[in-house]
């Protein structure tokens, strides 16, 4: 499908890749991994032709269709609705639609055979390309990526960069390419959208190459890992978990080979040193020296997983109660976040605050930090000292400071040795600490900001998306740091591996209240899967049975009135599903009628059938929208 042979790519005098090889086969699901700066995004740009190799070749079939998502698309701007932008993927269908509209207008006054035949050909091609369903397909994918029906009719330029990226992803998915190249596709996505994307990609029949720092995302999708390291591409036949196991095994074997070779080299060197001065043995010694010089050396194994050995301390431990929230209410125009909500954070809590975007996670963090106005109370407990980490803090870094200077100014009580130890934990070693902030990448700036947060004398941390811009190695370091942190924290993140590794409680906002699950993220997911309702093929919404006895307390009771209301709504939903199926059948019958010769050869008849088709399609859309609203209402009642 795509063959990379002896690829060398240089940036100045530095070789990012040197004689690297990789063949991408049809249907492969590949995770492209490696530390920041090893050239993963660059490699994708080489594949699509944005960059040219210094040496070597990238070859592929001429008719291959590539869908490429990259962070540069954040700057894409348009005054069109996001539905219109997504439907730009259907270039030929849109062209045919416009041509058909023009021909239908002409046919009102011109009944010539030539015009009727031309219209028939266009309509047949439009139908063959599934043109009548393109809007529905665009609706479906945009909804999966978190856009409501109302959102889909808003202009693209009214959305933030992260939401625009989702629109561009929708457009790429709708193009149905032969291969998808996805550079950090889960950045700026909430957990529901990530799960939807996982399901979609698992059903995608083409090849996929994903650059991602989300271990769970890779584990659920890929069947092959390609590691970019030291200018080479190393292939592992399995998902990310398999890669870790296989790499550990390969490293163990390599360590053994290195140790054996070093012992052999030392033995040869001793023999050479012993006999090189003796005339009778000089020839043998020279021969052994040449053999030693020609020996292909086995490299020692580098430790790609540095450990955090700095103990993060604070001078004053907090009291038992860290944060108490009482009667908290918060709303924005058209959205209510909290209504008389209450919650308690206790000493030693490691809380993951989860949920879809727009549910108020970051707002709640700001309320706890005291930077967001609201009605009600949020009180700090005894001796609580707080540090709030958020992405906007990257902008507060002093660009002209060196990394070490930035920490010295922020944490003057720490010695340079302590600060360098902390920076070493975040992969800034040796002379790296003297780099200016302005030359750092986004991920490196995030690591500096996180290092600053952990040098504070704080016993309570508020972390808003701390894993953004971090590679897998850096996420592991943050996990180790938080595992050693003896204080209390609350964190928002879409990285499920991170959440499962550090949290002992889960918070989520539901019915404008702060709800708590007392367990890990994996346990919460299992509980939530049982709690949520399942969509059953052809049969409405199937309710998970309320468990009794010991499980009763984990799930709120449903009142009789609510039960009656739910029963009524589910009956309505069942009837609505039948109506949707019947209406869909009428739409398909109208499509088939348009293609009949006796219809398209009769201008008046064709006009009538076209009008009927569009009317039926509008009715189908209204029914589908009503179904979505009713389903949402049911889920809210059952929440």
C-alpha positions as CSV (number, residue, x, y, z in Angstrom):
1,X,0.0,0.0,0.0
2,X,2.7,2.5,1.1
3,X,6.4,1.5,1.1
4,X,9.1,3.6,2.9
5,X,12.5,2.4,1.8
6,X,15.9,3.6,3.3
7,X,14.4,6.9,4.4
8,X,16.8,9.6,5.6
9,X,15.4,13.0,6.6
10,X,17.7,15.7,7.9
11,X,17.0,18.9,9.6
12,X,20.2,20.9,9.2
13,X,23.0,18.6,10.2
14,X,20.7,16.4,12.4
15,X,19.3,13.2,10.9
16,X,15.8,12.7,12.2
17,X,15.6,9.5,10.3
18,X,18.5,7.5,8.9
19,X,17.9,4.6,6.4
20,X,14.5,3.8,8.0
21,X,12.2,1.2,6.5
22,X,8.4,0.6,6.9
23,X,5.7,-1.0,4.7
24,X,2.1,-0.2,5.5
25,X,-0.3,-3.0,4.3
26,X,-4.1,-2.7,3.5
27,X,-6.3,-2.9,6.6
28,X,-3.5,-2.5,9.2
29,X,-4.3,-0.5,12.3
30,X,-1.0,1.0,13.4
31,X,0.1,3.1,16.4
32,X,3.1,5.3,15.6
33,X,4.8,6.0,18.9
34,X,8.0,7.6,20.3
35,X,9.1,10.4,22.5
36,X,8.4,14.0,21.6
37,X,11.0,15.2,19.0
38,X,11.6,11.8,17.4
39,X,9.8,12.8,14.2
40,X,6.4,11.1,14.3
41,X,4.4,14.1,12.9
42,X,7.3,14.8,10.5
43,X,7.0,11.2,9.1
44,X,3.3,11.7,8.4
45,X,4.0,14.9,6.5
46,X,6.7,13.0,4.5
47,X,4.1,10.3,3.6
48,X,1.5,12.9,2.3
49,X,4.2,14.8,0.4
50,X,4.4,17.9,2.5
51,X,8.1,17.2,3.1
52,X,10.6,15.5,0.8
53,X,13.1,12.8,2.0
54,X,16.7,13.8,2.0
55,X,17.4,10.2,0.8
56,X,15.4,7.1,0.1
57,X,11.8,6.7,-1.2
58,X,8.2,6.8,-0.2
59,X,6.1,4.9,-2.8
60,X,2.4,4.2,-3.1
61,X,-0.2,3.4,-5.7
62,X,-1.4,6.4,-7.7
63,X,-5.1,6.1,-6.9
64,X,-4.7,5.8,-3.1
65,X,-6.9,8.2,-1.1
66,X,-5.3,9.5,2.1
67,X,-7.2,11.2,4.9
68,X,-4.8,13.2,7.0
69,X,-5.7,14.9,10.3
70,X,-3.1,17.1,11.8
71,X,-2.9,20.0,14.3
72,X,-2.4,22.5,11.5
73,X,-6.1,22.2,10.7
74,X,-6.9,24.1,13.9
75,X,-6.3,27.3,11.9
76,X,-8.9,26.4,9.2
77,X,-11.7,29.1,9.2
78,X,-15.0,29.3,7.4
79,X,-18.3,31.3,7.8
80,X,-20.3,28.2,6.6
81,X,-22.1,25.9,9.0
82,X,-20.2,23.0,10.4
83,X,-22.7,20.7,8.6
84,X,-21.8,22.4,5.3
85,X,-18.0,22.1,6.0
86,X,-18.3,18.4,6.8
87,X,-20.4,17.8,3.7
88,X,-17.6,19.4,1.6
89,X,-16.2,15.8,1.8
90,X,-18.7,14.8,-0.8
91,X,-17.2,16.8,-3.7
92,X,-18.8,14.8,-6.6
93,X,-22.2,14.4,-4.9
94,X,-22.3,18.1,-4.2
95,X,-21.4,18.9,-7.8
96,X,-24.1,16.5,-9.1
97,X,-26.7,18.0,-6.7
98,X,-26.1,21.5,-8.0
99,X,-26.2,20.3,-11.6
100,X,-29.5,18.4,-11.0
101,X,-31.0,21.5,-9.4
102,X,-30.1,23.6,-12.5
103,X,-31.5,20.9,-14.9
104,X,-34.8,20.7,-12.9
105,X,-35.1,24.4,-13.3
106,X,-34.5,24.3,-17.0
107,X,-37.0,21.3,-17.5
108,X,-39.8,23.6,-16.3
109,X,-39.7,25.3,-19.7
110,X,-37.6,22.9,-21.9
111,X,-38.9,19.4,-22.4
112,X,-36.3,18.2,-24.9
113,X,-35.1,14.6,-24.8
114,X,-31.5,15.7,-24.5
115,X,-32.2,17.6,-21.3
116,X,-34.3,14.7,-19.8
117,X,-31.6,12.1,-20.6
118,X,-29.0,14.3,-19.1
119,X,-31.0,14.7,-15.9
120,X,-31.6,11.0,-15.8
121,X,-27.9,10.3,-16.1
122,X,-27.0,12.7,-13.3
123,X,-29.7,11.3,-11.0
124,X,-28.5,7.8,-11.6
125,X,-24.9,8.7,-10.8
126,X,-26.1,10.7,-7.7
127,X,-28.1,7.7,-6.5
128,X,-25.1,5.3,-7.2
129,X,-22.9,7.6,-5.0
130,X,-25.6,7.4,-2.2
131,X,-26.2,11.1,-2.6
132,X,-29.6,11.1,-1.0
133,X,-28.0,9.9,2.3
134,X,-25.0,12.2,2.6
135,X,-26.6,14.7,4.9
136,X,-27.8,11.9,7.2
137,X,-24.2,10.4,7.2
138,X,-22.8,13.9,8.1
139,X,-25.4,14.3,10.9
140,X,-24.5,10.9,12.3
141,X,-20.7,11.5,12.4
142,X,-21.0,15.1,13.8
143,X,-23.4,13.8,16.5
144,X,-20.9,11.1,17.4
145,X,-18.2,13.7,17.8
146,X,-20.3,15.6,20.3
147,X,-22.2,18.2,18.1
148,X,-25.9,18.7,18.9
149,X,-28.4,19.3,16.1
150,X,-28.4,23.0,16.9
151,X,-24.5,23.1,16.8
152,X,-24.5,21.6,13.3
153,X,-26.2,24.8,11.9
154,X,-23.7,27.2,13.6
155,X,-20.8,28.7,11.5
156,X,-17.5,27.0,11.9
157,X,-15.8,30.3,12.9
158,X,-17.9,30.5,16.1
159,X,-16.2,27.4,17.5
160,X,-12.9,27.1,19.4
161,X,-9.9,25.4,17.9
162,X,-10.6,22.1,19.5
163,X,-14.1,21.9,18.2
164,X,-13.0,22.9,14.7
165,X,-10.6,20.0,14.8
166,X,-13.5,17.7,15.4
167,X,-15.3,19.1,12.3
168,X,-12.2,18.5,10.2
169,X,-12.0,15.0,11.5
170,X,-15.7,14.5,10.6
171,X,-14.9,15.7,7.1
172,X,-12.0,13.3,6.7
173,X,-14.0,10.4,8.0
174,X,-16.8,11.2,5.5
175,X,-14.3,11.1,2.6
176,X,-13.9,7.3,3.4
177,X,-10.2,7.2,2.5
178,X,-8.1,4.1,1.9
179,X,-5.8,5.1,4.7
180,X,-6.3,7.4,7.7
181,X,-3.3,9.3,9.1
182,X,-4.4,10.7,12.5
183,X,-2.0,13.0,14.4
184,X,-3.2,13.1,18.1
185,X,-6.9,12.7,17.1
186,X,-8.1,12.6,20.8
187,X,-6.6,16.0,21.7
188,X,-9.5,18.4,22.7
189,X,-12.0,15.5,22.8
190,X,-14.0,14.5,25.9
191,X,-14.4,10.9,27.0
192,X,-17.8,10.2,25.2
193,X,-16.4,11.4,21.9
194,X,-13.2,9.3,22.3
195,X,-15.2,6.2,22.9
196,X,-17.4,6.9,19.9
197,X,-14.2,7.4,17.7
198,X,-12.9,4.1,19.0
199,X,-16.0,2.3,17.9
200,X,-15.9,4.0,14.5
201,X,-12.3,3.3,13.8
202,X,-12.7,-0.4,14.9
203,X,-15.3,-0.7,12.1
204,X,-13.2,1.2,9.5
205,X,-12.1,-1.1,6.7
206,X,-9.1,0.8,5.4
207,X,-5.6,1.2,7.0
208,X,-5.0,3.5,9.9
209,X,-1.9,5.2,11.3
210,X,-2.4,6.9,14.7
211,X,0.0,9.1,16.5
212,X,-1.3,9.3,20.1
213,X,-0.2,9.5,23.7
214,X,-3.5,7.8,24.9
215,X,-2.5,4.2,25.8
216,X,-6.1,3.0,26.2
217,X,-7.0,4.5,22.8
218,X,-4.1,2.6,21.1
219,X,-4.9,-0.6,22.9
220,X,-8.5,-0.6,21.7
221,X,-7.7,0.1,18.0
222,X,-4.3,-0.9,16.8
223,X,-2.9,-4.3,15.9
224,X,0.6,-3.1,15.2
225,X,3.0,-0.6,16.9
226,X,5.8,1.2,15.0
227,X,8.3,2.9,17.4
228,X,10.2,5.9,16.1
229,X,13.5,5.9,18.0
230,X,17.1,7.0,17.2
231,X,16.3,7.5,13.5
232,X,14.9,4.0,13.0
233,X,11.4,2.5,12.8
234,X,10.9,-0.7,14.8
235,X,7.8,-2.8,14.3
236,X,5.9,-4.8,16.9
237,X,3.0,-7.0,16.0
238,X,0.3,-6.2,18.5
239,X,-1.3,-3.4,20.5
240,X,0.4,-1.1,23.0
241,X,0.3,-3.5,25.9
242,X,1.9,-6.2,23.7
243,X,4.5,-3.7,22.6
244,X,5.5,-3.1,26.3
245,X,5.8,-6.8,27.0
246,X,7.7,-7.5,23.7
247,X,10.0,-4.6,24.1
248,X,10.9,-5.7,27.7
249,X,11.7,-9.1,26.3
250,X,13.8,-7.8,23.5
251,X,15.6,-5.5,25.9
252,X,16.4,-8.4,28.2
253,X,17.8,-10.3,25.3
254,X,19.8,-7.3,24.1
255,X,21.2,-6.7,27.6
256,X,22.4,-10.3,27.7
257,X,24.0,-10.0,24.3
258,X,25.6,-6.7,25.3
259,X,27.0,-8.2,28.5
260,X,28.4,-11.3,26.7
261,X,29.9,-9.2,24.0
262,X,31.5,-6.8,26.5
263,X,33.1,-9.7,28.3
264,X,34.4,-11.1,25.0
265,X,35.8,-7.7,24.1
266,X,37.6,-7.3,27.4
267,X,39.0,-10.8,27.1
268,X,40.3,-10.1,23.6
269,X,41.8,-6.7,24.7
270,X,43.7,-8.5,27.5
271,X,45.1,-11.0,25.0
272,X,46.1,-8.3,22.6
273,X,47.8,-6.3,25.3
274,X,49.6,-9.3,26.6
275,X,51.0,-10.6,23.3
276,X,51.4,-7.4,21.1
277,X,54.9,-6.8,22.4
278,X,56.1,-10.3,21.7
279,X,57.5,-10.8,18.2
280,X,56.3,-14.4,18.0
281,X,52.8,-13.4,18.8
282,X,52.6,-9.9,17.2
283,X,50.9,-11.2,14.0
284,X,48.2,-13.0,16.0
285,X,47.7,-9.9,18.1
286,X,47.3,-7.7,15.0
287,X,44.8,-10.1,13.5
288,X,42.7,-10.1,16.7
289,X,42.8,-6.3,16.7
290,X,41.5,-6.1,13.2
291,X,38.7,-8.6,14.1
292,X,37.9,-6.5,17.1
293,X,37.6,-3.3,15.0
294,X,35.3,-5.1,12.5
295,X,33.0,-6.5,15.2
296,X,29.4,-5.3,15.0
297,X,28.8,-3.8,18.4
298,X,25.7,-4.5,20.3
299,X,24.3,-1.4,21.9
300,X,23.5,-1.2,25.6
301,X,19.8,-0.8,26.4
302,X,18.8,2.7,27.2
303,X,16.2,3.2,30.0
304,X,13.2,4.7,28.3
305,X,11.2,4.8,31.5
306,X,13.0,7.0,34.0
307,X,11.7,6.9,37.5
308,X,10.8,9.8,39.8
309,X,13.0,9.6,42.8
310,X,12.2,13.1,44.3
311,X,10.0,13.0,47.3
312,X,7.4,15.9,47.1
313,X,6.8,17.4,50.5
314,X,4.9,20.3,52.0
315,X,5.6,22.0,55.4
316,X,2.0,21.8,56.7
317,X,-0.4,18.9,56.3
318,X,-4.0,19.9,55.9
319,X,-6.9,19.1,58.2
320,X,-9.2,16.2,57.6
321,X,-11.7,18.3,55.6
322,X,-9.9,20.0,52.6
323,X,-12.8,21.5,50.7
324,X,-16.5,21.7,51.6
325,X,-19.0,22.9,48.9
326,X,-22.5,23.9,50.1
327,X,-25.6,25.1,48.2
328,X,-23.4,25.8,45.1
329,X,-25.3,27.1,42.0
330,X,-23.7,28.2,38.7
331,X,-25.2,28.9,35.3
332,X,-24.4,30.6,32.0
333,X,-26.8,31.8,29.4
334,X,-28.8,28.8,28.1
335,X,-27.0,26.3,30.4
336,X,-27.2,25.4,34.0
337,X,-24.1,23.8,35.6
338,X,-25.0,23.4,39.3
339,X,-28.1,23.9,41.4
340,X,-27.7,23.8,45.2
341,X,-24.9,21.2,44.8
342,X,-22.9,19.9,47.8
343,X,-19.6,18.0,48.0
344,X,-16.7,17.2,50.3
345,X,-13.0,16.7,49.6
346,X,-11.2,14.9,52.4
347,X,-7.5,14.7,53.2
348,X,-5.8,12.0,50.9
349,X,-8.6,12.1,48.3
350,X,-7.3,11.6,44.7
351,X,-10.3,12.7,42.7
352,X,-10.8,12.3,38.9
353,X,-13.5,14.7,37.7
354,X,-14.9,13.3,34.5
355,X,-17.7,13.9,32.0
356,X,-18.5,15.3,28.5
357,X,-17.3,18.8,27.5
358,X,-19.7,21.5,28.4
359,X,-20.9,19.8,31.6
360,X,-18.9,22.2,33.8
361,X,-15.8,20.3,34.8
362,X,-13.4,23.2,34.3
363,X,-15.9,25.6,35.8
364,X,-16.1,23.5,39.0
365,X,-12.3,23.5,39.2
366,X,-12.3,27.3,39.0
367,X,-15.0,27.5,41.7
368,X,-12.9,25.3,44.0
369,X,-9.8,27.4,43.2
370,X,-11.7,30.6,44.0
371,X,-11.3,32.1,40.5
372,X,-15.0,31.7,39.4
373,X,-17.9,33.5,40.9
374,X,-21.0,31.5,41.9
375,X,-23.7,31.5,44.5
376,X,-23.2,29.3,47.6
377,X,-20.1,28.4,49.6
378,X,-16.8,26.7,48.9
379,X,-14.7,26.7,52.1
380,X,-11.1,25.6,52.6
381,X,-10.3,23.4,55.6
382,X,-7.6,23.9,58.2
383,X,-4.1,24.6,56.8
384,X,-5.1,24.0,53.2
385,X,-2.7,25.5,50.7
386,X,-3.6,25.2,47.0
387,X,-1.9,25.2,43.6
388,X,-4.1,25.4,40.5
389,X,-2.6,24.0,37.2
390,X,-4.4,24.9,34.0
391,X,-3.3,25.1,30.4
392,X,-3.5,28.9,30.3
393,X,-0.6,28.9,32.8
394,X,1.7,28.0,30.0
395,X,1.2,31.5,28.8
396,X,2.4,32.9,32.2
397,X,5.9,31.2,31.8
398,X,8.6,33.9,31.3
399,X,9.9,33.3,27.8
400,X,13.3,34.9,28.4
401,X,14.0,32.8,31.4
402,X,16.0,29.6,31.2
403,X,14.1,26.6,32.6
404,X,16.2,26.5,35.8
405,X,15.7,30.2,36.3
406,X,12.0,29.9,36.0
407,X,11.9,27.4,38.9
408,X,14.4,29.4,40.9
409,X,12.2,32.5,40.8
410,X,9.1,30.4,41.6
411,X,10.5,28.3,44.4
412,X,13.4,30.2,46.0
413,X,13.4,27.9,49.1
414,X,14.5,24.9,47.0
415,X,18.2,24.5,46.3
416,X,19.5,24.2,42.8
417,X,20.2,20.5,43.4
418,X,16.6,19.9,44.4
419,X,15.3,21.9,41.4
420,X,17.6,20.1,39.0
421,X,16.4,16.8,40.5
422,X,12.8,17.8,39.9
423,X,13.6,18.9,36.3
424,X,15.4,15.6,35.7
425,X,12.2,13.8,36.7
426,X,10.5,15.7,33.9
427,X,13.2,14.8,31.3
428,X,15.2,18.0,31.5
429,X,18.8,16.8,32.2
430,X,22.3,18.2,31.9
431,X,22.4,21.4,29.9
432,X,18.7,21.2,29.0
433,X,17.9,23.2,32.2
434,X,19.6,26.2,30.6
435,X,17.3,26.2,27.5
436,X,15.2,29.4,27.2
437,X,11.5,28.9,27.6
438,X,10.7,30.5,24.3
439,X,12.4,27.7,22.3
440,X,10.5,24.9,24.0
441,X,7.7,22.9,22.3
442,X,4.2,22.8,23.8
443,X,4.8,19.5,25.5
444,X,8.1,20.8,27.0
445,X,6.4,23.9,28.3
446,X,3.7,21.7,29.9
447,X,6.4,19.8,31.7
448,X,8.0,23.0,33.0
449,X,4.6,24.2,34.3
450,X,3.9,20.9,35.9
451,X,7.4,20.9,37.6
452,X,6.6,24.4,38.9
453,X,3.3,23.1,40.3
454,X,5.1,20.3,42.2
455,X,7.7,22.6,43.7
456,X,5.0,24.6,45.6
457,X,4.5,24.1,49.3
458,X,0.9,23.1,48.6
459,X,-1.0,20.2,50.1
460,X,-3.9,20.4,47.7
461,X,-3.5,20.4,43.9
462,X,-6.1,21.3,41.2
463,X,-5.1,19.9,37.9
464,X,-7.0,20.9,34.7
465,X,-5.9,18.7,31.7
466,X,-2.3,18.2,33.0
467,X,-1.7,15.4,30.3
468,X,-2.4,17.7,27.3
469,X,0.7,17.9,25.0
470,X,2.5,15.2,27.0
471,X,3.9,12.1,25.3
472,X,3.4,8.6,26.9
473,X,6.8,8.8,28.7
474,X,5.9,12.2,30.3
475,X,2.5,11.0,31.3
476,X,4.2,8.1,33.1
477,X,6.4,10.5,34.9
478,X,3.4,12.6,36.0
479,X,1.7,9.4,37.3
480,X,4.8,8.5,39.3
481,X,5.0,12.0,40.8
482,X,1.3,12.0,41.8
483,X,1.6,8.5,43.3
484,X,4.4,9.8,45.6
485,X,2.5,13.0,46.4
486,X,1.2,12.8,49.9
487,X,-1.4,15.6,49.7
488,X,-4.8,15.8,48.1
489,X,-5.7,16.5,44.5
490,X,-8.5,16.8,42.0
491,X,-7.8,16.3,38.3
492,X,-9.6,16.7,35.0
493,X,-8.2,14.6,32.1
494,X,-9.4,12.7,29.1
495,X,-6.5,10.2,29.4
496,X,-8.1,7.1,30.9
497,X,-4.8,5.4,31.7
498,X,-3.8,8.4,33.7
499,X,-7.1,8.6,35.6
500,X,-7.1,4.9,36.4
501,X,-3.5,5.1,37.7
502,X,-3.9,8.0,40.1
503,X,-7.6,8.4,41.2
504,X,-9.2,6.7,44.2
505,X,-12.5,8.6,43.7
506,X,-14.6,9.6,40.7
507,X,-16.7,12.8,40.5
508,X,-19.2,13.5,37.8
509,X,-21.8,16.2,37.3
510,X,-25.3,14.9,36.8
511,X,-28.7,16.6,37.1
512,X,-26.8,19.7,38.2
513,X,-25.4,17.9,41.2
514,X,-21.9,16.7,42.0
515,X,-22.1,12.9,42.2
516,X,-19.3,10.7,43.6
517,X,-18.2,7.1,42.9
518,X,-15.9,5.7,45.6
519,X,-13.4,3.7,43.6
520,X,-11.0,3.7,40.7
521,X,-11.8,4.8,37.1
522,X,-11.9,1.1,35.9
523,X,-14.4,0.2,38.6
524,X,-16.5,3.3,37.8
525,X,-16.6,2.3,34.1
526,X,-17.8,-1.2,35.0
527,X,-20.4,0.3,37.3
528,X,-21.5,2.9,34.7
529,X,-21.8,0.2,32.0
530,X,-24.3,-1.6,34.1
531,X,-26.1,1.6,35.0
532,X,-26.5,2.9,31.5
533,X,-29.3,1.7,29.2
534,X,-28.6,-0.2,26.0
535,X,-30.1,0.5,22.6
536,X,-31.6,-2.7,21.4
537,X,-31.9,-3.4,17.6
538,X,-35.5,-2.7,16.5
539,X,-36.8,-2.4,20.1
540,X,-36.3,1.0,21.7
541,X,-34.4,1.4,24.9
542,X,-33.8,-1.6,27.1
543,X,-33.5,-0.8,30.8
544,X,-30.8,-2.3,33.0
545,X,-32.6,-3.9,36.0
546,X,-32.1,-2.1,39.3
547,X,-30.0,-4.4,41.5
548,X,-31.4,-5.1,44.9
549,X,-29.9,-5.5,48.4
550,X,-26.3,-4.5,48.5
551,X,-26.3,-2.9,45.1
552,X,-29.4,-0.9,45.8
553,X,-27.5,1.9,47.5
554,X,-25.1,2.4,44.5
555,X,-28.1,3.3,42.3
556,X,-30.7,5.9,43.2
557,X,-34.3,4.6,43.6
558,X,-36.8,5.6,40.9
559,X,-40.1,7.1,42.2
560,X,-43.5,5.7,41.1
561,X,-44.3,8.9,39.2
562,X,-40.9,8.8,37.4
563,X,-41.4,5.1,36.6
564,X,-44.8,5.9,35.1
565,X,-43.4,8.8,33.1
566,X,-40.5,6.6,31.9
567,X,-42.9,3.9,30.8
568,X,-45.0,6.4,28.8
569,X,-41.9,7.9,27.2
570,X,-40.6,4.5,26.2
571,X,-43.9,3.6,24.6
572,X,-43.7,6.8,22.7
573,X,-40.2,6.1,21.7
574,X,-41.1,2.6,20.4
575,X,-44.0,4.0,18.3
576,X,-41.6,6.7,17.0
577,X,-39.1,4.0,15.9
578,X,-41.8,2.3,14.0
579,X,-42.8,5.6,12.3
580,X,-39.1,6.3,11.4
581,X,-38.8,2.8,9.8
582,X,-42.1,3.4,7.8
583,X,-41.0,6.8,6.7
584,X,-37.6,5.6,5.7
585,X,-39.3,2.9,3.5
586,X,-41.4,5.7,1.8
587,X,-38.2,7.7,1.1
588,X,-36.5,4.7,-0.5
589,X,-39.6,4.0,-2.6
590,X,-39.6,7.6,-3.8
591,X,-35.9,7.3,-4.7
592,X,-36.6,4.2,-6.7
593,X,-39.5,5.9,-8.5
594,X,-37.3,8.8,-9.6
595,X,-35.1,6.3,-11.4
596,X,-38.0,4.8,-13.4
597,X,-38.0,5.6,-17.1
598,X,-41.7,6.5,-17.2
599,X,-41.0,9.1,-14.5
600,X,-37.8,10.8,-15.6
601,X,-39.0,10.9,-19.3
602,X,-42.1,12.8,-18.2
603,X,-41.1,16.3,-17.0
604,X,-44.3,17.0,-15.1
605,X,-44.3,13.6,-13.4
606,X,-40.6,14.0,-12.5
607,X,-41.3,17.3,-10.9
608,X,-44.1,15.9,-8.8
609,X,-42.1,12.9,-7.7
610,X,-39.1,15.1,-6.8
611,X,-41.3,17.3,-4.7
612,X,-42.8,14.3,-3.0
613,X,-39.3,12.9,-2.3
614,X,-38.0,16.1,-0.7
615,X,-41.2,16.4,1.4
616,X,-40.9,12.8,2.6
617,X,-37.2,13.3,3.4
618,X,-38.0,16.4,5.5
619,X,-40.6,14.5,7.4
620,X,-38.0,11.7,8.1
621,X,-35.5,14.3,9.4
622,X,-38.1,15.7,11.7
623,X,-39.0,12.2,13.0
624,X,-35.3,11.4,13.6
625,X,-34.8,14.7,15.5
626,X,-37.9,13.9,17.6
627,X,-36.5,10.5,18.4
628,X,-33.1,12.0,19.5
629,X,-34.9,14.5,21.8
630,X,-37.1,11.8,23.3
631,X,-34.1,9.5,23.9
632,X,-32.2,12.3,25.6
633,X,-35.3,13.0,27.8
634,X,-35.4,9.4,28.9
635,X,-31.7,9.2,29.7
636,X,-32.0,12.4,31.8
637,X,-34.9,10.9,33.8
638,X,-33.0,7.7,34.4
639,X,-29.8,9.5,35.3
